[in-house]
């Protein structure tokens, strides 16, 4: 299954009508329309169901698709479910600005009669579009440059604004962006983008946030100055003039709605104090000619404003669409720092891997649900997409820009992070699911580059499908763990806890229902990890509430030998071993056929035989050879 096997379903909404148009590839376009009661839909925001995403989503779905007594609209929309291998972009298109109040509906919470919350389903990509604004062109980019703007004013403790809150308009204050761990947010984003740059997925990035104390102030990505409106404009203008424009701009700041329902972003003045900026001022932010293709607003209430008939569109996201930004990600409500961090990390990892902004937003929402399921924050991020093509980027190594029909479908960039790109291994996946569901521990063993990391990550990504109710599933790639302290801190953060010691880790895991997936587990056998950690993991792995799934090149008894003569490995006899080998010939052939489908490119039988023979059906070698052959045929 590929992110490029895509269909589109456009749901065009007006005051009294909904029209649904569905088309997959070059197939026949299906269209149906029905009455839509927009007033009844708007009343959902004032009813009790607004507090229950499931009930709200079902009610909105019924008003949108089930109001037609002949069921023509629902029948056309049902076609979205016919081909589970396709990725359906569901475009919620608001006809014009006289219906701007429809932007206040929580379209991302749509829930169908089968109980699927569509914004969390990897099969769907829900986006918003304003039909009154022009669609944007432009092809996908290679290696974007990013500008990150972090506004953490020095005087927030006593700063107040008159803002809209769910209960009323009131004087409101703001917590420091980076409290309680200063400057954790800045360093976390720097680590994220440093990693992407090291993998060649981005060309460069810069951070504008004001000075940092030593030693952090020496980071090469930091730009001088505070994030004032004028300074941001100058940075963007200078980059354009140098011929090194920023294609992505990311804001981490406080946002709020004023008494009129207009959007504000809290930037700073030249001294670093808070300076609210009204939505209308952002028209002057970008140079007249700019190449920004994505704006990311990690700011509360930036996704929309209080829309009223006869007034211009309210809110920060619509304001940036007017500036000509084709893709805007924003938050339509207040979001926690934890939820925003989960979404940001997953989004950038995904969009840099395959380039599709709509698919990356889905993964960001799903990561919020994994890390903070009780908060129901997954529906807060929204994507406005005026671009004709949701693919913003070509992954690094993608070569020249190819038409979408001939984009190289073979993946050679290490671990596969998108389950839509994962192939095969059905039997072993079912066996792993079964063992982990029972609370048993699993050891995945296979030679280097056989696909262990991709398999383990797929198990993690599909955790919702197999985990027990109330059980968390977390994944840690130990290649990126520095030492035992970093390991404890990493696991505790994933659990929403603080700390960095074995004692704190033990307390946090006591009684917590958790499946912990550890990749490159050989790292724990190195000398900067205490054997007490091995003992703790063994002890926990024998409890009914905790299970381990480990990936290694060798058997665990070899990786973690007995520490005393005549003793046994700390991981002896508590794991079900699953050996991972090459594809069978039938699997390899099926893989090639699946990847080549809908590309317009084919391999001859002689070419297939050569690829299978020389690769020995080893997944990494098979992908590499097939990718090279595909490139030859499309030059």
Protein Blocks (a to p, Z undefined) as FASTA:
>chain_A
ZZklccdddddddfkbccddddehjbccddddddddfklmmmmmmmmklmmmklmmmmmm
mmmmmmpmnlmmmmmmmmmmmpmmbccddddddfblmlmmmmmpcfklpccfkopafklp
mkbccddddfkbccdediddehiaddddddddfklmmgccddddfkbccddddddfkbcb
dcfklmmmmmmmmmmmmnopafbdcddebjaddfklmpmkbcgdjddfklmmmmmmmmmm
nopacfbdcddddddddfkopacdddddfkopacdddfklmmmmpcfbdcbfbdcddbeh
klbccddehiacedjklmmmmnopabdcddfbdcdfklmmmmmmmmmmmmmmnopaklmm
mmmmmmmmmmmmmnopmmmpccddfbfblcfbdcehklpaddfklgcfbdcehjafbfkl
pggjllmmmmmmmmmmnopacdddddehilpmmmmmmmmmmmmmmpcehiacddddfklp
mblmlmmmmmmmmnopacjbfklmmmmmgopacddddehkllmmpmkbcfklmmmmmmmm
mpfkbccddddfbdfklmmgcfbehiacfkgoiaccdddddddfklmmmmmmmmmgonlp
acdfklmmmmmmmnnopaklmmmmmmmmmmmmmZZ
